[in-house]
């Protein structure tokens, strides 16, 4: 399959004025945004650049889950008292993600017609202003950013003003329409320093954490090469010396060799899988999103927070302080990577959770007063509670949703060692925490408090809606997953089966509609399809019978009747996956089309609101977060390939307008790689690549067939 990446890159004929429309580069650790009309602005970021000072409220000795649960069920005064006393929504300006600053590159010209381009195949930017050409990339191999200018140039470093209040070189920046207020961190003031060819600032914080943004200019014939990096005390106590070493090592390799290595990495990445549906708009967002994924999520690093390696470049704290939001955002950011065969880049989320398991154990013991693993559902880089609406930030079932990251990796890799040493132990730890909270009533198990994230905003009504399908879906998922894991490992699963048998099924009313809770239906338009988690992504209520199909269709009809007025960006691709589950390709396509039109910046960033006014939603703000991009990719893949019913389905949710499609090396259960072609309603080619002899069920011509596979490529059609 020949993919023309030139069709999916970026090209802007006019100078880019906003950071959230800029050219994005990244390597999973360091990122940059390039924009401006002269001087050029290169906003620099590092994924693990954080102020990790913890807020103290949640660790107050008398703040416990049982007290919180009692307050939630009490009168309004009790509830407000607890919320205020324990500062569940702290107004502290830390912990927070930090931006590293900005390089201001003076190329000797200003223009409203600077042409900006991004080649996503090779992850390199090119900006042209008359006869001046600037190219830049963030090395896929080294912790270094490189800029090449075909002329002499000058530069200076801008320190974000919220760091210490130093307003030198500050400017009036455009906000994104969120409620985030400009706040100062009150760090010691730092100054830009020069040391020979090095220019840098060293920022001390209010702890022993220090970091630096360093730049070095090197003359190379007719070119000016500029190397930059960000170093922190996580690298070395002497951040300046360390940054110099990183830059000097990169300089020894030089621009050309660095770029050769860089291109090799990206060539390997893009070879992992491909899709084509004959629809350039759909494909453009698909490939741009997977470009962003590799730019902000890499093996051995940290998972992406809300804005990845592109923290807002507006001299303000980032929206929601750039946290790890485990009530949708983090999980959704890692939808679809397994099927796309991007395992190395996607496993990072599970690895991160595993490394923090002792933090989660401490949180479970201190706040929930149980053993096991339970995480704070809005957390900092190092897993500390960051506050937020309590119905999700202090919801134990958010841990189950996050823990699905282990299941996802195991499902698509088939790695039994990972199952034995990571997935099963982690989910066992989560189950231990959950079991410690369960209360038995009339022979059934329930949580002390049941909520549905974001419904009723932060009003006490959220705690008065009964047992939610959100919580119930996650409990059912947890115990079914553990039973499946135990079976695969050949160990006893009876303790999990006993609890599963005492859990209510998904709540469906007499009109065969999936309910918000056991007491009520979804009452209004809402962005978060928490009551339909059972359908997707958890797959605990599958379209595997005529009755279930009717129920899911009725539930989607209710979504249509309630409308999209209160949706945000991520709602649309999530809805597309739900439509794909009932094989409604036309509706899935329409949701993806609306997302493309209304919610994407010119550079492919998801901006949450219908900021261009297409009438898709009443939200017209534009805060940038990443998660919806990967829900989008997942939705496209679910339209092309499904395997959640025990067999593989090829092209199950094709819209009428896609009369021809193909994909190469999409991954299904057991690590099988599937390639297929579709034309005029028929599968005309199918091959499956296996790492060992095995068998797989495939639905072909409306008949499910068991196909034996040899190691290697097996051509079926």
C-alpha positions in Angstrom: 0.0 0.0 0.0 1.5 3.3 -1.1 0.7 6.1 1.2 1.4 9.6 -0.1 2.3 11.4 3.2 2.6 14.7 1.3 -1.2 14.7 1.2 -1.4 14.7 5.0 1.2 17.1 6.0 0.8 20.8 6.8 1.3 23.8 4.6 0.2 27.3 5.6 0.7 30.1 3.1 0.3 32.9 5.7 2.3 33.4 8.8 0.9 31.5 11.8 -0.2 33.8 14.6 -1.3 31.4 17.4 0.6 28.7 19.3 -2.4 26.3 19.0 -2.2 26.5 15.2 1.6 26.2 15.0 3.8 23.5 13.5 4.2 20.7 16.1 7.4 18.7 16.5 8.3 16.2 19.2 10.1 13.0 20.2 8.0 11.9 23.2 10.1 13.9 25.6 11.0 17.3 24.0 8.5 19.1 21.9 8.3 22.4 20.0 5.7 24.6 18.3 6.9 26.9 15.5 4.9 30.0 14.5 5.1 33.8 14.2 5.7 36.4 11.5 9.1 37.5 12.7 10.8 36.8 14.9 9.9 33.2 14.6 8.7 31.7 17.9 9.9 28.2 18.8 8.0 27.2 21.9 9.9 24.5 23.7 8.5 21.9 26.1 9.6 18.8 27.9 7.0 16.1 28.9 8.3 15.6 32.5 8.9 19.3 33.2 6.6 19.7 36.3 6.2 21.5 39.5 5.5 18.4 41.6 4.9 20.0 44.9 1.9 18.2 46.4 -1.2 19.8 47.8 -1.7 18.8 51.4 -5.5 18.7 51.7 -6.1 15.1 50.7 -3.5 13.9 53.2 -5.1 15.6 56.2 -5.3 13.0 58.8 -9.1 13.1 59.2 -10.0 13.2 55.5 -11.1 9.7 54.6 -13.3 8.1 52.0 -15.9 7.0 54.5 -16.4 10.5 55.8 -16.6 11.8 52.2 -19.1 9.1 51.3 -21.2 10.0 54.3 -21.2 13.7 53.4 -22.2 12.9 49.8 -25.3 11.2 51.0 -26.1 13.8 53.7 -27.8 17.1 53.4 -26.4 19.9 51.2 -24.8 21.7 54.1 -22.8 18.6 55.1 -21.7 18.1 51.5 -20.6 21.7 51.0 -18.8 21.6 54.4 -16.7 18.6 53.4 -16.0 20.0 50.0 -14.8 23.3 51.4 -13.1 21.9 54.5 -11.0 19.5 52.7 -10.3 21.7 49.7 -11.2 18.9 47.2 -11.1 21.5 44.4 -7.9 23.3 45.5 -7.1 26.7 43.9 -3.4 26.1 44.4 -1.3 26.8 41.3 0.7 23.5 41.9 1.2 20.7 41.1 1.3 21.8 37.4 2.9 21.1 34.1 5.5 23.7 33.1 6.6 25.0 29.7 10.3 25.4 29.1 10.1 28.7 27.4 10.5 30.1 23.9 13.3 30.7 21.4 12.8 33.9 19.5 14.5 33.5 16.1 15.3 36.7 14.3 15.9 35.9 10.6 16.2 39.6 9.7 12.8 39.8 8.1 9.2 40.0 9.1 6.3 39.0 6.9 2.7 38.1 6.9 3.5 35.5 4.2 5.9 33.2 5.9 5.1 29.7 4.5 5.1 27.0 7.1 5.2 23.3 6.2 5.4 20.0 8.1 6.5 16.8 6.5 4.9 14.2 8.8 6.6 11.3 7.1 10.0 12.6 8.3 8.8 14.8 11.1 10.6 17.9 9.9 9.4 21.5 9.6 10.2 24.0 6.9 9.5 27.7 7.0 10.2 30.0 4.1 10.3 33.8 4.1 11.4 35.1 0.7 15.0 33.7 0.3 15.3 32.6 4.0 14.6 29.0 4.7 14.4 27.5 8.2 14.2 23.8 8.8 13.8 22.1 12.2 13.3 18.7 13.7 13.3 17.2 17.2 15.6 14.2 17.0 13.8 10.9 17.3 17.0 9.4 18.9 18.6 12.1 20.9 17.2 14.6 23.5 17.9 17.5 21.1 16.1 19.9 18.9 17.8 21.2 15.8 17.2 24.3 13.7 19.0 25.2 10.4 18.8 28.6 8.8 20.4 29.3 5.4 21.6 32.7 6.6 22.9 34.5 9.6 20.4 35.0 12.3 20.0 36.1 15.9 18.0 34.6 18.7 17.0 35.2 22.3 15.2 33.1 25.0 11.9 34.1 26.5 11.2 32.9 30.1 7.5 32.2 30.8 6.3 35.1 32.9 4.2 32.9 35.2 7.3 31.3 36.5 8.6 34.2 38.5 6.7 37.3 37.3 9.7 38.5 35.2 7.9 40.3 32.4 10.9 41.0 30.3 10.0 40.2 26.7 6.5 39.3 27.8 3.6 39.9 25.5 -0.2 39.9 25.5 -1.2 36.3 24.6 -4.4 34.9 23.4 -6.2 32.6 25.8 -8.3 29.6 25.0 -11.6 30.5 26.6 -11.1 28.3 29.7 -11.5 29.5 33.3 -7.7 29.1 34.0 -6.5 32.3 35.5 -3.0 33.7 35.2 -1.1 32.8 38.4 2.5 33.1 39.4 4.6 30.3 40.8 6.8 32.8 42.6 10.0 31.0 41.7 13.3 32.9 42.2 13.8 35.2 39.3 16.1 33.8 36.6 18.0 35.6 33.9 19.1 34.6 30.5 22.9 34.0 30.5 25.6 33.6 27.8 28.6 31.3 28.1 30.5 31.4 24.9 28.3 29.9 22.2 25.7 28.7 24.8 22.7 30.8 25.8 20.5 29.5 28.6 18.5 30.2 31.6 18.7 28.1 34.8 15.5 28.1 36.8 15.5 27.2 40.5 12.1 26.3 41.9 10.9 26.4 45.5 12.2 22.9 46.1 15.5 21.3 45.0 14.2 20.9 41.5 16.1 22.9 38.8 15.9 23.0 35.1 17.4 24.8 32.1 16.6 25.6 28.5 19.9 25.8 26.6 20.6 26.9 23.0 23.9 26.8 21.1 24.6 28.4 17.7 27.1 26.8 15.3 28.2 28.2 12.0 28.3 25.6 9.3 29.3 27.0 5.9 26.4 29.0 4.6 24.1 27.6 7.3 23.5 28.6 10.9 22.8 25.5 12.9 21.1 25.9 16.3 20.9 23.1 18.8 18.6 23.2 21.9 17.6 21.0 24.8 15.9 21.0 28.2 17.7 19.4 31.2 16.4 18.9 34.7 17.8 17.6 38.0 16.2 14.3 37.0 19.1 14.1 34.5 21.8 15.5 36.7 22.3 17.8 39.6 24.4 20.1 37.4 21.7 20.8 34.8 23.9 23.3 32.9 26.8 21.0 32.5 24.5 18.2 31.5 22.7 20.3 28.8 26.1 21.3 27.4 27.1 17.7 27.1 23.9 16.8 25.3 24.3 19.6 22.9 28.0 19.0 22.3 27.3 15.3 21.5 24.7 16.3 19.0 26.9 18.9 17.4 29.6 16.2 16.9 27.1 14.1 15.0 26.0 17.2 13.1 22.7 18.1 11.5 22.9 15.7 8.6 23.7 12.5 10.5 21.1 13.4 13.2 18.6 13.8 10.4 19.5 10.4 8.8 19.0 8.6 12.1 15.8 10.6 12.7 14.3 9.6 9.4 15.1 5.9 9.9 13.1 5.9 13.1 10.1 7.5 11.5 10.3 5.2 8.5 10.1 2.2 10.9 7.2 3.8 12.8 5.1 4.5 9.7 5.7 0.9 8.4 3.9 -0.6 11.3 0.4 -0.2 9.8 -1.5 1.7 7.1 -5.1 2.3 6.1 -6.8 3.8 3.0 -10.5 4.6 2.7 -10.4 6.8 -0.4 -11.4 9.8 1.7 -8.6 12.3 2.1 -10.2 14.3 4.9 -10.6 11.2 7.0 -7.2 9.9 6.2 -5.6 13.3 6.8 -6.8 13.5 10.4 -6.0 9.8 10.9 -2.3 10.1 9.9 -1.8 13.5 11.5 -3.1 12.1 14.7 -0.7 9.1 14.7 2.1 11.6 13.9 1.2 13.5 17.1 1.0 10.2 19.0 4.6 9.2 18.2 5.7 12.8 18.8 4.4 12.7 22.4 4.5 9.1 23.5 7.6 6.9 23.4 8.8 3.7 24.9 10.7 4.3 28.2 9.1 7.8 28.7 6.0 9.1 30.3 2.5 8.9 28.9 1.0 12.1 27.5 -0.7 14.5 29.8 -3.5 16.7 28.5 -1.3 18.7 26.1 1.5 16.2 25.6 4.8 17.9 24.7 3.0 21.1 23.5 2.1 23.0 26.7 0.3 26.2 26.0 2.7 28.9 24.9 0.7 31.9 26.3 2.6 32.9 29.5 -0.2 31.3 31.6 -0.6 28.0 33.5 -1.9 25.4 31.1 -5.6 24.4 31.1 -6.4 22.2 34.1 -2.6 22.6 34.9 -1.9 20.0 32.2 -2.7 17.1 34.5 -3.3 13.4 34.1 -7.0 13.3 33.9 -8.1 9.7 34.5 -11.8 10.2 33.9 -11.5 10.1 30.1 -8.5 12.0 28.8 -5.6 9.7 29.7 -7.4 6.5 28.8 -8.8 7.8 25.5 -5.3 9.0 24.6 -4.3 5.3 24.4 -7.3 4.0 22.5 -6.5 2.4 19.2 -2.8 2.1 19.4 -2.9 -1.7 19.8 -5.0 -2.2 16.7 -2.7 0.2 14.9 0.2 -2.0 15.8 2.0 0.8 17.7 2.7 -1.2 20.8 6.0 0.3 21.8 4.5 3.8 21.8 1.3 2.7 23.5 2.7 0.5 26.3 4.1 3.6 28.1 0.8 4.2 29.9 0.8 0.7 31.5 4.5 1.0 32.3 3.9 4.3 34.0 1.0 3.0 36.2 3.2 0.0 37.1 6.0 2.3 38.3 3.6 4.3 40.4 1.9 1.3 42.0 3.4 1.9 45.4 2.1 5.5 45.3 -1.4 4.1 44.5 -1.0 1.7 47.4 -0.2 4.5 49.7 -3.2 6.5 48.5 -5.5 3.5 48.8 -4.4 3.0 52.4 -4.4 6.6 53.5 -7.6 7.9 51.9 -9.7 4.8 51.1 -8.3 2.9 54.1 -8.0 -0.3 52.1 -5.2 -2.4 50.8 -4.4 -2.7 47.1 -4.0 -0.1 44.3 -6.3 2.9 43.9 -5.2 6.1 42.2 -6.1 9.7 42.5 -8.1 10.3 39.3 -6.6 13.7 38.6 -2.9 13.4 39.3 0.5 15.0 38.7 3.4 13.4 36.9 4.5 11.5 40.0 1.0 10.3 40.9 0.0 12.9 43.5 -3.6 14.0 43.9 -4.4 17.3 42.1 -8.0 17.9 43.0 -11.0 18.4 40.8 -14.6 17.5 40.8 -14.9 14.8 43.4 -17.2 12.5 41.5 -14.3 11.6 39.3 -11.2 12.8 41.2 -12.1 10.6 44.2 -13.9 7.8 42.3 -12.3 4.4 42.9 -13.6 3.0 39.6 -11.4 5.4 37.6 -8.5 3.1 38.7 -10.2 0.2 36.9 -10.5 2.3 33.7 -6.9 3.3 33.9 -5.9 -0.3 34.6 -7.5 -1.4 31.3 -4.2 -0.2 29.8 -2.6 -3.5 31.0 -5.4 -5.5 29.4 -5.1 -3.6 26.1 -1.4 -4.3 25.8 -1.8 -7.9 26.6 -4.8 -8.4 24.3 -3.0 -7.1 21.3 0.5 -8.4 22.0 -0.4 -11.8 23.3 2.6 -11.4 25.6 2.2 -14.0 28.4 5.2 -12.7 30.4 3.5 -9.3 30.5 0.3 -10.9 31.6 2.0 -12.9 34.4 4.4 -10.2 35.6 2.4 -6.9 35.0 -1.2 -7.1 33.9 -2.5 -9.8 36.3 -0.6 -8.5 39.4 -1.7 -4.9 38.8 -5.4 -5.8 38.2 -5.3 -8.1 41.3 -4.0 -5.1 43.3 -6.8 -2.9 41.9 -9.4 -5.6 42.7 -8.0 -5.8 46.3 -8.7 -2.1 46.8 -12.2 -2.3 45.2 -13.1 -5.4 47.2 -12.2 -3.5 50.4 -14.8 -0.9 49.5 -17.7 -3.2 48.4 -20.8 -3.4 50.6 -23.1 -6.4 50.4 -26.8 -5.6 50.4 -29.6 -8.1 49.6 -27.0 -10.5 48.2 -25.4 -8.0 45.9 -22.2 -6.0 46.0 -22.2 -2.2 45.7 -19.9 0.7 46.2 -20.6 3.1 49.1 -20.9 6.0 46.6 -21.7 5.6 42.9 -21.2 8.4 40.4 -21.0 9.1 36.7 -18.1 11.4 35.7 -19.0 15.0 34.9 -22.8 14.4 34.8 -24.5 17.2 36.8 -21.1 18.9 36.9 -20.0 19.2 40.5 -23.5 19.4 42.1 -24.6 17.1 44.9 -27.2 15.7 42.5 -24.4 13.6 41.1 -24.4 11.5 44.3 -28.2 11.1 44.3 -28.8 9.1 41.1 -28.5 5.6 42.4 -26.1 2.9 41.1 -24.6 4.2 37.9 -24.0 2.1 34.8 -20.5 3.7 34.6 -19.5 2.1 37.9 -21.3 -1.1 37.2 -19.7 -1.4 33.8 -16.2 -1.0 35.3 -16.9 -3.5 38.1 -18.2 -6.1 35.6 -15.2 -5.4 33.4 -12.7 -5.8 36.3 -13.9 -9.2 37.4 -14.4 -10.6 33.9 -10.9 -9.5 33.0 -9.4 -11.2 36.1 -11.3 -14.4 35.3 -10.0 -14.3 31.7 -6.4 -13.6 33.0 -6.6 -16.4 35.5 -7.8 -18.8 32.8 -4.9 -17.8 30.5 -2.4 -18.4 33.3 -4.0 -21.6 34.5 -4.8 -20.3 38.0 -7.9 -20.5 40.2 -10.5 -17.8 39.5 -13.3 -18.9 41.8 -12.9 -15.9 44.2 -13.5 -13.5 41.3 -16.4 -15.6 39.9 -18.1 -15.5 43.3 -18.0 -11.7 43.4 -19.0 -11.4 39.7 -22.1 -13.5 40.4 -23.1 -10.9 43.1 -22.9 -7.9 40.8 -26.0 -6.5 39.0 -26.0 -6.6 35.2 -26.1 -3.5 33.1 -29.2 -1.5 33.9 -31.7 -1.5 31.0 -35.2 -0.2 31.3 -38.5 -1.6 30.0 -38.1 0.3 26.8 -34.8 -1.5 26.2 -32.6 1.5 26.7 -29.3 1.5 28.6 -29.9 3.7 31.6 -27.7 6.3 33.3 -28.2 4.4 36.6 -30.6 1.9 38.1 -32.9 4.8 38.9 -33.0 7.0 35.7 -32.3 7.4 32.1 -29.8 9.9 30.7 -31.8 13.2 31.2 -30.1 15.6 28.8 -27.4 16.1 26.2 -24.0 15.4 27.7 -20.4 15.2 26.5 -19.5 12.0 28.4 -21.1 8.8 27.4 -20.4 7.2 30.7 -23.5 5.1 30.8 -22.5 3.5 27.5 -19.0 2.5 28.7 -20.4 -1.0 28.8 -20.7 -0.9 25.0 -17.4 0.9 24.3 -14.6 0.8 25.3 -15.3 -1.9 27.9 -17.2 -4.3 25.6 -19.1 -5.8 28.5 -22.4 -5.3 26.7 -21.7 -6.6 23.2 -23.7 -6.5 20.0 -23.6 -10.3 20.0 -27.4 -11.0 20.0 -30.5 -9.7 18.5 -31.7 -8.4 21.9 -28.4 -6.6 22.7 -28.4 -5.1 19.2 -31.9 -3.7 19.7 -30.9 -2.3 23.1 -27.7 -0.6 21.8 -29.7 0.9 18.8 -32.3 2.2 21.1 -29.7 3.8 23.3 -28.1 5.5 20.4 -31.5 6.7 19.3 -31.8 8.3 22.7 -28.4 10.0 22.2 -29.7 11.4 18.9 -32.9 12.7 20.5 -31.0 14.4 23.3 -28.7 16.1 20.7 -25.2 17.4 20.6 -25.6 20.8 22.2 -23.6 19.9 25.3 -20.9 17.8 23.6 -17.3 18.6 23.3 -14.7 17.4 20.8 -14.1 13.9 22.2 -17.8 13.2 22.2 -17.9 12.9 18.4 -15.3 10.2 17.8 -16.4 8.3 20.9 -20.0 8.4 19.4 -18.5 7.1 16.2 -17.1 4.0 17.9 -20.5 3.4 19.5 -22.1 3.6 16.0 -19.5 1.3 14.6 -20.4 -1.3 17.3 -23.9 -1.6 15.7 -22.4 -1.5 12.1 -23.8 2.0 11.4 -21.0 3.3 9.2 -23.0 6.3 7.9 -23.6 7.7 11.4 -20.0 6.9 12.5 -18.7 8.7 9.4 -21.0 11.7 10.0 -19.6 12.1 13.6 -16.0 12.0 12.3 -16.8 14.5 9.6 -18.3 16.9 12.1 -15.2 16.5 14.3 -13.0 17.3 11.4 -15.0 20.4 10.5 -15.6 21.9 13.9 -13.1 20.8 16.4 -9.7 20.7 14.8 -7.2 23.5 14.5 -5.4 24.0 11.2 -2.4 22.0 12.5 -4.6 19.0 13.5 -4.8 19.9 17.3 -8.1 19.1 19.0 -9.5 22.3 20.5 -12.5 20.8 22.5 -15.0 23.5 21.5 -17.0 24.3 18.3 -14.8 27.4 18.1 -15.5 27.9 14.4 -19.3 28.0 14.9 -20.5 25.1 12.9 -23.5 24.6 15.2 -22.2 21.3 16.5 -22.2 22.4 20.2 -22.9 25.3 22.5 -19.2 25.2 23.6 -17.3 27.8 21.5 -14.0 27.8 23.5 -10.7 26.3 22.2 -8.6 24.6 24.9 -6.2 22.2 23.4 -6.1 18.6 24.6 -5.0 15.4 22.8 -7.3 12.6 23.7 -9.9 13.0 21.0 -7.4 12.6 18.2 -6.8 9.0 19.2 -10.4 8.2 19.8 -10.8 9.4 16.2 -8.1 6.9 15.0 -9.8 4.2 17.0 -13.2 4.9 15.5 -11.8 4.7 11.9 -10.1 1.4 12.8 -13.3 0.0 14.4 -15.1 0.8 11.1 -12.5 -1.3 9.3 -11.9 -4.2 11.6 -13.5 -5.6 14.8 -12.6 -8.6 16.9 -14.3 -8.2 20.3 -16.9 -11.0 19.8 -14.5 -13.9 19.6 -14.0 -13.6 15.8 -12.6 -11.1 13.3 -15.0 -9.0 11.4 -13.7 -7.3 8.2 -15.0 -3.8 7.2 -18.1 -4.1 9.5 -19.1 -0.5 9.5 -18.5 1.0 6.1 -20.4 4.2 5.1 -22.0 4.3 1.7 -19.4 6.8 0.5 -16.5 4.4 1.1 -16.8 1.9 -1.8 -13.2 1.0 -1.7 -10.8 0.6 1.3 -7.8 -1.4 2.5 -5.6 -1.7 5.5 -2.2 -3.3 6.2 -1.1 -4.9 9.4 -3.8 -3.9 11.8 -3.5 -6.0 14.9 -6.1 -8.2 16.6 -6.0 -10.6 19.6 -3.0 -12.8 20.1 -0.8 -10.5 18.1 -2.1 -11.4 14.7 -1.6 -8.9 11.9 -4.4 -8.6 9.4 -4.3 -7.0 6.0 -7.4 -6.8 3.8 -9.0 -5.0 0.8 -12.6 -4.1 0.2 -14.4 -3.1 -3.0 -18.1 -2.6 -3.7 -19.3 -4.3 -0.6 -17.0 -7.4 -0.8 -13.7 -8.4 0.8 -11.4 -9.1 -2.2 -8.2 -9.7 -0.3 -7.2 -11.1 3.1 -4.0 -12.1 4.6 -3.0 -12.8 8.3 0.5 -12.8 9.7 1.1 -15.0 12.7 4.2 -15.4 14.9 3.4 -19.1 15.5 1.0 -21.8 14.4 -2.5 -20.9 15.7 -6.1 -20.5 14.5 -8.5 -17.7 14.3 -12.2 -17.3 13.6 -13.1 -14.9 10.8 -16.5 -13.8 9.5 -16.4 -14.1 5.8 -19.5 -13.8 3.6 -21.8 -13.7 6.7 -20.3 -17.1 7.8 -17.9 -17.5 10.7 -15.0 -19.8 9.7 -12.2 -21.2 11.8 -8.9 -20.7 9.9 -5.7 -22.5 10.7 -2.6 -20.3 10.4 1.0 -21.2 9.9 3.8 -19.1 11.2 4.4 -16.2 8.8 2.0 -14.7 6.2 -1.1 -16.6 5.4 -3.0 -15.5 2.3 -6.7 -16.4 2.8 -8.3 -14.6 -0.1 
